[in-house]
Amino acid sequence: MLLLGIILFGMLIGAAAQLIVGKSAKVVDWGRALTAGIVGSFVGGLIISLFSGDGLAFRPSGIIGSLAGAIIVTLAWQWWRIRRAKSKQ
């Protein structure tokens, strides 16, 4: 049950990050939302623990840290896709 909750939370946070960062709020890529939400939770937790002085320790980051991490991951993902598309031309 905990695993299902983590997956659902990751999907919701990732979708929120896509809607915040994206130019159009019409379509959410749920696979990308899941990945960005879960990875973003770890990134957000790492950033929060660095700011709080705990060092490089992974800790639960909460909703705000997870959303901030998911936004960072989504922005990095978009930057990488644009850079890769330009290099193919």
C-alpha positions in Angstrom: 0.0 0.0 0.0 2.9 2.3 0.8 4.4 1.7 -2.7 1.1 2.5 -4.3 1.0 5.8 -2.4 4.5 6.7 -3.4 3.7 6.0 -7.0 0.5 8.1 -6.9 2.2 10.9 -5.0 5.1 10.9 -7.6 2.6 11.1 -10.5 0.7 13.9 -9.0 3.8 16.0 -8.1 5.3 15.3 -11.6 2.0 16.3 -13.3 1.9 19.5 -11.2 5.5 20.3 -12.3 4.6 19.7 -15.9 1.7 22.1 -15.6 3.7 24.7 -13.9 6.7 24.5 -16.3 4.8 23.7 -19.5 3.5 26.2 -22.0 0.2 24.4 -22.5 -1.8 22.7 -19.8 -3.6 20.4 -22.2 -1.6 17.2 -22.1 0.3 15.5 -19.2 2.8 12.8 -20.1 2.1 10.4 -17.2 5.3 8.4 -17.6 7.4 11.5 -17.5 5.3 12.8 -14.6 6.0 9.6 -12.6 9.7 9.8 -13.3 10.0 13.5 -12.6 7.9 13.2 -9.4 9.9 10.3 -7.9 13.3 11.6 -9.0 12.2 15.2 -8.0 11.4 14.0 -4.5 14.9 12.7 -4.1 16.4 15.9 -5.6 14.2 18.1 -3.4 15.1 16.0 -0.3 18.7 16.4 -1.1 18.4 20.2 -1.6 16.4 20.6 1.6 19.0 18.6 3.6 21.8 20.6 2.2 20.1 23.9 3.2 19.3 22.6 6.6 22.9 21.7 7.3 22.4 17.9 7.4 25.0 17.3 4.6 24.3 14.9 1.8 21.7 12.9 3.6 18.4 11.8 1.9 15.5 12.7 4.0 11.8 13.0 3.4 11.4 16.4 1.8 7.6 17.0 2.0 5.4 18.4 -0.7 7.2 21.7 -1.3 10.6 20.0 -1.6 9.2 17.3 -3.9 7.5 19.9 -6.1 10.7 22.0 -6.3 12.7 18.9 -7.2 10.2 17.8 -9.8 10.3 21.3 -11.4 14.1 21.1 -11.6 14.0 17.6 -13.1 11.3 18.7 -15.6 13.2 21.8 -16.7 16.4 19.8 -17.1 14.5 17.2 -19.2 13.0 19.9 -21.4 16.5 21.6 -21.8 18.0 18.2 -22.8 15.3 17.5 -25.4 15.6 20.9 -27.0 19.4 20.6 -27.1 19.2 17.1 -28.6 16.7 18.3 -31.2 18.9 21.2 -32.2 22.0 18.9 -32.6 20.0 16.6 -35.0 19.3 19.5 -37.4 
